[in-house]
Amino acid sequence: MDKDQDYHVHCSYNDHSASNLTIKNVIARSEKIGLKVIALTEHVRRTSDWVPRYLDELRAETTVARSNKLKVIPGFEAKILRDGSIDCCEEYRYLHHSQIRVIVNAE
C-alpha cells in the first residue's frame, strides 16, 4: 500500500459530506499532506443531475492545481442493483479508463 495515494476520496458532491469539503479544498489538503494521487469517488445514482458540474469543476480545479505534483482521478461510487444493473447515469455506467473510474458496490 502506497501511503502517498488515496483512491477513495469524497468531496461536497457526496451525499453525506460537509459543504466546505470542496474539490478545491480536497486538492489543497491532499497536496499539503504530500499525496501524489487521489481518486474522487462521489456517490452517484441514475438520478444524479450534478455529474456534469462535478466533472467541469474537477477539470477546472486540476487545470489550476498549484503544484501539478498531484494526479487527480475523477470517479464515482455506484451500487449494483438487485436486477444486476449499475445505479449510475447511463453515459457513465460502463466507463473504466484513464479519465473516469466507476466503483461498484453490491446493494
ZIWO-V151702 format. One record per residue. PHI is phi in degrees with one decimal (NA if undefined). D_FIRST is the distance of its C-alpha to the first C-alpha in Angstrom with 1 decimal. Layout:
PHI	D_FIRST
PHI	D_FIRST
//
This chain:
NA	0.0
-88.5	3.8
-77.3	6.3
-100.6	8.9
-133.9	8.3
-138.0	9.7
-100.7	11.0
-147.8	13.4
-115.6	15.8
-112.7	19.5
-129.4	22.5
-70.6	26.2
-75.8	26.8
-67.8	25.0
-78.5	27.6
-144.5	26.7
-102.7	25.3
-64.3	27.4
-66.1	29.7
-86.2	28.6
-89.8	25.0
-73.9	26.1
-58.5	24.2
-58.1	25.6
-68.5	24.4
-63.5	20.9
-63.5	20.7
-60.6	22.4
-66.1	20.2
-60.8	16.9
-65.6	18.6
-61.9	19.9
-91.5	16.6
86.1	15.2
-70.0	12.9
-106.5	13.2
-141.0	12.6
-133.9	13.6
-121.4	15.0
-82.4	18.0
-128.7	18.6
-76.6	22.1
-64.6	23.9
-126.8	26.5
-131.2	29.6
-58.1	32.4
-90.7	34.5
-69.8	32.1
-91.7	34.4
-89.5	32.1
-56.5	29.8
-59.7	31.8
-62.8	31.8
-58.7	28.1
-67.1	27.5
-63.5	30.3
-65.1	28.9
-61.0	25.4
-59.9	27.2
-64.2	29.4
-69.3	26.8
-75.0	24.4
-67.7	27.6
-101.2	28.5
-52.4	25.0
-63.0	25.8
-97.3	23.4
56.8	22.5
-91.2	19.2
-104.2	17.4
-91.4	16.9
-112.8	17.9
-103.9	17.6
-71.1	20.4
-160.0	19.9
-136.7	21.5
-119.3	20.8
-129.1	23.8
-98.6	25.2
-90.6	26.7
-78.6	30.2
-56.4	32.4
-81.9	34.1
92.3	30.9
-82.2	31.0
-98.3	28.2
-79.6	29.3
-147.8	28.7
-52.5	31.2
-48.8	32.7
-70.2	31.8
-113.0	28.0
-61.4	27.8
-116.7	26.7
-77.0	24.9
-161.0	21.6
-142.6	21.6
-68.4	20.4
-93.3	22.4
-138.7	21.6
-112.5	19.1
-116.8	20.5
-99.7	18.6
-113.4	21.0
-124.4	21.4
-67.7	24.3
-70.2	27.1
//
